[in-house]
Amino acid sequence: MCKRLLCSIAILSFSLSLMAQSSSAPKNADIDPAAVAALNKMGTYLRTLGTFQVKSVQTTDDVLENGQTIQTNGVIELLAARPNRLRAEITSDELHRLFFYDGKNFTIYGQLVNYYATVPAPATIGELIDKLDEKYGIDMPLVDLFKWGSQSDSAKDITDAIDAGPSSIDGTSCEQYAFRQPGLDWQIWIQLGDYPLPRKLVLTTTDNSARPRHSQLLTWNLAPSFNDAAFTFDPPDGAQKIAIAEIKDWANDQSQTKTGSSK
C-alpha cells in the first residue's frame, strides 16, 4: 500500500472519531446532520459489541513512480472478545501474518518466513492498540472498528457530508453516506435497522493525480464460536523467535547512521 494512502486511512480514522463524538453537526451548509448522526449511532453501537468476528475483503491501489496504478487484493479476518482477547489474520499476495492477544501477551507471526515475536501486553484491546502504535509502530488490522467515536473534538476537517440514499451490500439493506475533506473523499455503507454495522468503505485520495482508492467489504458474525486457544500462539515446528524493534531504537539507529555518514 502506498504511503499516501496509508496516511489517508489514518486521517479517516481520526476524522470518524471526531465526528462520532461531536455533540452537534459542524455548522456548514454542505454537511448533512443526518450523515453525522449516522456515524455517531454506528460508533456507539460498535462500542457495545462484546464479541464479534468480521471478515474484510480489501482492494488497494498502489501508485508507481511513473504514475501507473497497480491494484492489490487482501483479506483480513478478525475475532475479538472484549476486553482482552483478539486474533487477526492478514492474507494477501505479499504476506500472511497473524496476530494473537490473550490478555497477557501479544504475538505477531509471519507465516511465510516462519518468524514470530512476543511481547508482554496490557490489560485491554484498546490499551494494546495504543501500545503497539506508540512503542512499536504496529497498526492492528481493522483498528478503526475499535477507535470510531473514541475521541472528543469537532469535525473541523470535514467539508462535505451527504446521505447518498439506500443501497444493498451482499443482500443487506444499507444507507450510503459520502464525505469529503482536504485530500480525501470517502464513502461508507451502514446497515439499516437495529444493527448499524459498517458494511463497506471506499477511500479515494484526491490530492494525487492518480486518485488511488482503497476499499473494504465487511462481513459480520456477532455470535462467533471460539475457545481460549484461538487467542494463544503455539509456535509451529521450526518457527524462529525474534525481537520487535521499538520506535526509539529505530530512531537511534537512523540518527547514528546519519552521524556516521557525515563524518
C-alpha positions, 0 to 999 in steps of 0.5 A: 500500500502506498504511503499516501494512502496509508496516511489517508486511512489514518486521517479517516480514522481520526476524522470518524472519531471526531465526528462520532463524538461531536455533540452537534453537526459542524455548522456548514451548509454542505454537511448533512446532520443526518450523515453525522448522526449516522456515524455517531449511532454506528460508533456507539453501537460498535462500542457495545459489541462484546464479541464479534468476528468480521471478515474484510475483503480489501482492494488497494491501489498502489501508485508507481513512480511513473504514475501507473496504478497497480491494484492489490487484493487482501483479506483480513479476518478478525475475532475479538472478545472484549476486553482482552482477547483478539486474533487477526489474520492478514492474507494477501499476495505479499504476506500472511501474518497473524496476530494473537492477544490473550490478555497477557501477551501479544504475538505477531507471526509471519507465516511465510518466513516462519518468524514470530515475536512476543511481547508482554501486553496490557490489560485491554484491546484498546490499551494494546492498540495504543501500545503497539502504535506508540512503542512499536509502530504496529497498526492492528488490522481493522483498528478503526472498528475499535477507535470510531467515536473514541475521541472528543473534538469537532469535525473541523476537517470535514467539508462535505457530508451527504446521505447518498440514499439506500443501497444493498451490500451482499443482500443487506439493506444499507444507507450510503453516506459520502464525505469529503475533506482536504485530500480525501473523499470517502464513502461508507455503507451502514446497515439499516435497522437495529444493527448499524454495522459498517458494511463497506468503505471506499477511500479515494485520495484526491490530492494525487493525480492518480486518485488511488482508492482503497476499499473494504467489504465487511462481513459480520458474525456477532455470535462467533464460536471460539475457545481460549486457544484461538487467542494463544500462539503455539509456535509451529515446528521450526518457527524462529523467535525474534525481537520487535524493534521499538520506535526509539531504537529505530530512531537511534539507529537512523540518527547514528547512521546519519552521524556516521555518514557525515563524518 
